[in-house]
Amino acid sequence: MSTFTIFLILIIAVCFLLVLVIMVQNPKGGGLSSSFGGGGSQVVGGVKKTGDFLDKSTWILSALLIVLILASNIALKGNFSDSESKLLQGSDIEETVPEAVPEEVPVAPTSTNNTSDSL
């Protein structure tokens, strides 16, 4: 497997995790923490901090996604550097243009008969 393929798999995994973390959050502030704790001081097992955990994990996953995308771009450029240089140098390219062009080009014969006169 190439380096770019590994980065691509990691990017897809991070995107999936990011979607899951965002879907768990409630846009109005309730989210996962309100469904477990109910609210206020009656918090069991530290569920009050769930909102902070989801916020931090969203930021961490989004930063990781940006880093992976930039790294995959570098890996992609590294894979194509050899093939580009061969194309730019002109090696392994067959020439399709003939070496000599004929000076005179034969002209197709034109008919002097007018077909509209015969009708």
Helices and strands as residue ranges (DSSP letters): H 3-24, H 31-37, G 47-49, H 50-89
